[in-house]
Amino acid sequence: MFQNNVGKLDRILRILVGALLVLAFFMVEGQWSWLYLIGIVPLVTGLLGSCPLYAMLGVSTCPRQ
């Protein structure tokens, strides 16, 4: 479906940051806590290994094959 364009270190960082932001959504209360749901984007792109923004810009952090 999507071509992999996210390298190993990039994937790990995206998954960690995304998971922490989603977790913070459940831990932080307040008017702006819904902003932590933005963490879904890096979490999903890290899990899938494909970033649509990278694809549009022609960027890839995967090692050359």
N, C-alpha and C positions, 0 to 999 in steps of 0.2 A: 504494500500500500504506500508507505512513505519510505524514502531512502534514508538509511542511517547517516546522520551527519553530526552526531554528538559522540565525542570520544569518551573513554572510560573515566577519566578524572572529572570531566565536565558532567557526566551522568551522575557520578557519586555526589558531587557538590549540589546539583539540582535536586536530587532526591532528598538530601539532608536538609537543605534550605526550605524546600517545599513542605516536607514533613514537619519541620519546626514551626513554620508559619501556620499550617493547619492546626497543629497542636495548640499554638498560642491562641487561636480563635476560641477554643474551648476553655482556656484558662483565664483569659482577659475579659473583663466585663466593661462595658461602656458604649458610648454612642458610635465610636469608630471601630469597634472590634471586628466588624464585617470585612474590613480591609485586609485582615489576615487571610481571608479566603483566596486572595490573590496567589497564595502559595500553592493552589491547585495547579496552576499553569506550569511552574518548574517541576512539580512532582510528576505530572503526567508526561511532560516532554522528556524527563529523565528516565521514566519507566519505559517509554516507547523507543527512546534512543533517536528521536527525530524532532527537530525544531523547525516549525514553519517559517519563522523569521530568518533563521540561518539559511533555509532553502531559498527564500526570496532574495537574500543578500549574496548568495553564492558562497557562504562560509561553511567550512566543515572542520571539526576538531578531531575527526577520526584519523587514525594513522593511514598513510597511503598503502594501498595493496598492490 
